[in-house]
Amino acid sequence: MSESNNLPQAISHKKLSYLMLKAQKDSHFSDELAEIESLEKKEFDDLINNWEASTKKVINELSKRKDNLLKDRSPNSLIALGAMEVHLNMALQAFNVFNKEVDE
């Protein structure tokens, strides 16, 4: 309890910021945080790589089997399928840009 008696009643924002900058990092906490961030990054990378592979398969199937896919479809369905293909291609282009910036 005597420690709490030594605490100041108030501290300025400037002084608190200074103390936070000068404080030593808790290495155990930093290691745990880095491990969590690393696991989250790996999970995200796996997820997005699986998405990329699946999206490429869908686009390839669309281009290979267009005649079979288009048979007995309404005009609105054909328009929707074309729009989906365009959006998938744009998403892959965006993903490639994202990957280039991550690699740099």
Sequence and secondary structure as in RCSB ss.txt:
>XXXX:A:sequence
MSESNNLPQAISHKKLSYLMLKAQKDSHFSDELAEIESLEKKEFDDLINNWEASTKKVINELSKRKDNLLKDRSP
NSLIALGAMEVHLNMALQAFNVFNKEVDE
>XXXX:A:secstr
 HHHHTS S   HHHHHHHHHHS   HHHHHHHHHHHHHHHHHHHHHHHHHHHHHHHHHHHHHHSHHHHHTT  H
HHHHHHHHHHHHHHHHHHHHHHHHHHHH 
